[in-house]
Amino acid sequence: MTCEACRTIPPVVSEDYTPKGTFSNIAGLKFNTYVTGPSNAKTALLTIYDIFGMSSQTTQGADLLAARLNALVLIPDFFIGDGAKPEWFPTDTDEKKAALGAFFTQKAAFGENVKVLLESVQAYKGGFPSVEKWGAYGLCWGGKVLALSSGPETPFVATAQVHPGRMERADAEPIAIPHAILASKDEPAEEVKAYAEIIERKAVGGFVETYETMWHGWMGARANLQQESSLKEYTRGMMGANAYLRRRYTQLADFFDKYFAQVGGK
């Protein structure tokens, strides 16, 4: 029901980061939303987190992108503060497997959360009327949700997956907008290759890059920001190839900036 890395690697608790944004209830949604960046921005990004829900690493990434793009960045708390539990990992007992299975069936079902995502975008449009273009990126579980939300009727101008979970070639075929993938060494190479081939063939825009030394989750709840090599690659993913030295550009932000700048939008 999820990737092998998800079943075996627990999240890492980050230290000493104070989020720049706030939590708000927007347009009567049943969950709160982390909001960072200018509320009157013309562009906005949604961050769809991994199965662990809100984490310091995820909010920090949202803050970085908001500052770099001067954009509104929102993290909807689909799990209402009750994501997958660290003690379920690794899933080496029947009890842990059952708990994770129930979570995916009841709270993290992909199809249901695609519906919730699309409904949420409409609510956010009402709550932030200045926004003219919307993009989104997802971490692991969130990447799969976004792959399934990037077809011809998508509300987004561009989407991205970061260390995607449950990659399947069939999910890539309907994608109709620019789409980027930052994969880790733990994603199935054949599925990563299939995405790259489909994105190139369809000429919708986007790219696929594999971080060969990074594990599944290195930019989400499993990010170890106390380890120098991990911090460097987390920063490269967020802040670009030379950002560890000059911290000026983000790989994800450059991608979204490119498509936010193009004429038109949704």
N, C-alpha and C positions, 0 to 999 in steps of 0.2 A: 504493500500500500504506500510505501515511500521508499526513498533510495537507501542503499545499504549504509551509507555514511550517517544518515539520519538515525538509523537504528543502533548505531554503535558509538557515536561521538556525543558526549554531553556538552551543554553550553558552558561558556566561560563567563565568570562574573567580572565585569570591568570595574575599575576603581577610579574615584576622584574626578568624575566628569559631571558637571552641572549643566543640564539641558538649558538651551536658550529659549525654548518655546513654552507654551502652556497647553493644558488640556481643556477642551471646551465641548459642550454639546451643541451641535450644529443642526439646525432645521428639524429638530425633533427626532433625529436618528436614535436608535436604541442603544448606541454605544457612544463613548466619548472619542474625540479626535485630538491627536497631538498636532498643534499648529505652530509653525515657525516661519519666519520671513514676513515681508510686508503684506498686510491684509488687503491692500489696494493694488497689488501686483497685477500685471497683465498676463502673466504666465504662472502656471502652477504644476506641481508634481505631486502625485500620490505615491507614498511608500507602502508597499504591501509586505508586511514582515514575515518572518519564518514561523515555524510551528510553536516556538517558545513565546511568541507575542512580543510585547514591548520589552526592549532591552536598552541599556545605556549605549551600546555600540550602534544600534539602529537609530536612536534619536540623535546621536552625534553625527552620523552620516547625513541625516536629514538637515541638521543645522549647517553642516559644511556646504551642502548643495544649495541651501537657501541663500547663504552668504555669497557663494560664487556666482549664482545665476541672478541674484536679486529677485528671486521668485518666492512665491508662497509654496510651502511644502507641508503636506498633510499626511499623517499616519492614522488611518482609521483603526480603532481597536476592535476588530471583528470578534475577538475572543472574550471581550468584556473583562479583561484582566485575568483571564483564566486559561492561559495557553498550556502547551505540553509541559509536563513536570520533569525537571532534571533527574529526579530519582527513577524515572522510567528507563533511563539509559545507562549502559547498553541494555537492549531488550533480550536479556538472557534467562528470563523465567517466563512461565506461562502467564503469571499475573501481570507482568510488565507488558507482554505482548497484547494481552486482553485490554489493558488500560489504553495503550496507544491505538489499538484497533477501534475501540469505542470512541476515542477522540476524533479519529478521522471520519467515522461514520456520523457522529452527532454534531461536532463543531466545525470540523475542517473539511467537510465534503466539498470537493472542487466545484461541482455544478451549482450547488446552492450558494456558495460564496461568490461565484461569478455573477449571479443575480443580485446579491447584496452589493457587490462592487458597483455594478451599473446603476442600481438605484441610488447608491451613495453619491455617485458623480452628479446626478441630477439635483440632489439636495445641496451639494457643495456649490453648484452653479448658482443656485438661488441665494446661498449664504455669502458668496463672494462674486458679485455681479461684474466686478472690474476685470475678472480673468477672461481672456479671449482664447487662450490655448491651454490645453491640458495634456500632460504626459504622465507616465507612471513607470516605476521600476519595482520589481519584486525580488525578494530574497528566498531562495529555496522553494518552500511551499507557495509563497507569494508569486514567484516566477511562473509557476504552472498556472495559477489563477490568471495572470496577465496574458500568458500565451493563449489561453482560451477566451480572452477578452479583446483580442487584437484583430478580429476579422473585419469584413467590409462595413459593418455597422458600428464599429468602435467609436467611443467619444474622444479617443486619444489621438494626438498627432504623431506620437512615437512612444514605444515601450521598450523596456529592457528587463532581462533576467540576470540575476547575479547568483552564482553557484546554484543553478536550477535543480529543483527536485522533480522526480518522476518524468524525466524528459522522454518524449515520444515523437517520432517523426510525424505521425498523424496530426499532432498539434501545430506543427509548423506550416503545413500546407495551406490552411485558410488565412494565415497572417497577411494583412493587406496594407500595413503601414511600416515605416522604418522600425527595425527591431534589432536590438543588440544583445549579445550574450557574453558575460564574463564568467567563464567556467573555471572550475578547479580541476585538480588532477583526479578527483574522485568521481566525476560524472562519467557515464558510459561514453567512451570515445566514439563509438559508431553513431550514437544519437547526436553528439556534438557535431560530428562531421555532416550528418544529414541536415541539421539546421543550417550549417554554413552553405551547403550546396543549394538548399531551397531558397535561402535569402538571396544568394547570388543569382540563381535562375529566375526568380520572380522580379528581381531588380527593384525591390521596394525600398531599398536603402537599409543600412545597418552593417553590423560586423559581428564576428565571433572571435573571441580571444580566450585561450586557455592559459591560466596561471599555473605553470607546471609544478611549482613548489608549494602551492597552497592547497589546503584541505577544504573539503566541503564545509561552508559556513564561515570562511575567514573574514567576510565583511558583515556578518550578522551576529547572532547571539553567541556563536562559537569563536568570534574574533578574540585573539589574545593580544591586546594592545600593550601588554607589558613586555612582550618578546620583540626584540629589535627587528628581526627579519619579517615577522608577521605584521608589525606596525608599518614597515616599509611598503609591503604589498597592499595592505588595507589603504594606506595613503595613496599609493599609485592608482588603485581602483577608483578612489574618490577624487584624488587630486592630480592625477596624471603621471606620466612616466618620470618626469624630473621633479615632482613635487616634494619628494623627501628632502631636496635641497632648497627649492624655492617656493613651494607651496602656493602656486598661483593658478594652476589649471586642473580641472578634474576630468577624468576620462568619461565618466557618465555625464558630467555637466557639458562637456564639449559636444557630446552626442546630442543631448537635448537642446543645447543652445543653437546648434545647426538647424534643427527642424522647427524650433520655436521662431527662428528668424525668417523662415520661408513664408511667402505670401499665402494667405488662406488659413485654414485651421478649423478646429471643431470646438 
